[in-house]
Amino acid sequence: MSTSPQQLADLQAVQQQTTELYNAGHIDTYFEFLHEDVIYNIAGEPEPVIGKTAVRAWYDAFLAQFEAVHWSSHPHPVIVGTTGILSGPFVFTGKAVAQPEVILRGQHTVIFAHLDGRWVKVSEHASLTPIATA
């Protein structure tokens, strides 16, 4: 079965919408797109963060460090059956109170499942890209 252009557009639209919600600070609405058993593999964390409740606790603690954040990514989409995969580079920018701006660059892969007529995030993996030093 081939993937239609509309399926790809729908998947990309959900990814764009979740990014916009995150950047606008609408974390409650962002979490409506996460599966209850979502798994996050986050750069710098020793273990995966598993389950919507645990991921939310991680996000709350992480975002509390910053007065402003911005996530930018341009992932390439692929759909296999009812699984949507988006992978590509990202840039995270965060401004902590009385601290210099933090910029993190890396690669991430997001996996969505098409359940009950909508795309739901079931997994995300983010790895930092090493920065060359002179």
N, C-alpha and C positions, 0 to 999 in steps of 0.2 A: 504494500500500500504506500503510495507516495504522499508526501506532505504538500498541502496546498499553500499557496502564497498567503491566504487568509489565516491559516493556522499559525504560520510564522509571524504574521503581523500581530495576531492576538497575543502570542507569547511575548513578543517584544514590547507590546503595549503594557502588559502586566509588569514586566521588568521596569519599564520607564515609570509607571505609576508608583511602584514601590520605592524607587529611587527618589522621586519627587516627594513622596510622603516622608521618607527618612530625612531628606534635606530641609523640609519645612517643619520638622519636629513633631509630626503627627504620628507618633510611635504607636499609639493605641490602634489607629486605623491600619498602619503598616502591619501590625501583628495579626490582623484579620486575614492576611494572605499567607500565613504560616500554618502548616499542618501541626496538629497536636504533638506528633512525634518527630518534629523537625530536628535535624542534626546540623550543628555548626562546627566546623573545624576552623578555628580562628588562629591566625598567625600569632605566635607568642604564647599561646595557651598550651599547657602540657597535655591536656586531654580534650576530646570533643565535648561540646556542650550539647546535651541531649534533652529534648522536650521543650515545648513552647514556654512553660513556666521558667525553666532554667535559663533558656535563651533570653527571656525578658529580664530576669534578674541580672544576667551578664550585661545586657544593653544598658539597663538603668545605672549600674555601677560605672560602666565605661563612659557613657554620655555625661554623667555627673562631673567628670573631670574637665569638661569643656563648656564654654559659654556659646560657642558656635561651631558647627561641623558642616562639612560638605563632602559628598561622595560623588565621584564621577567615574563612569565606566562606559565602555563601548564593546559589549560582548557579542560574539558571533552565535546565532541561534541554530540549533539542530533539534529536530523532533524525530523520535523513534517510537512509534506506536502512541502510547499515552504519556510518554516521558519527554519533557522539554529540557534541553540542556543549553545553557548560555555560558560561554567562556571567553575570557579576554582580560585585558589590562584594567587596572583601577588606580585611582588616586584618591586618597582620603586626606582632607585638610581639617585640622582642628585648632581652635584658638582657646587655650586655657587662660584662666584669669591670671593676670600679671606674669604670663609666661610667653616665650616666643611661639610663633605658629609651628605646629607639627604637621609635616607632610610625609605621608606614607605612600609608597608606590608598590604595586605588586600585580599578581595574577589571581583571578578568582573564577570559580566555576559554581554556577547555581543550577540546581536541579529542581524542576517543577513536575508535578503529576497533574494530569487532567482528571479531576474527580468531580462528580456531580455537576458537570457542565462548566467548570471553571478551573483555571490554573492555580495550584497551591504549591508554595515553596516547601520542599521536603528536605533539602540539603543545601548547604553553602560551604565552600572551602575557599579560604583566602591565604595566600602565601606572599610574603614580602619579597620584592626583587632586590637582590644585593646591589648596593650603590658602590660604584668604583671610586677609589680614593687615589689621589695623585701620589 
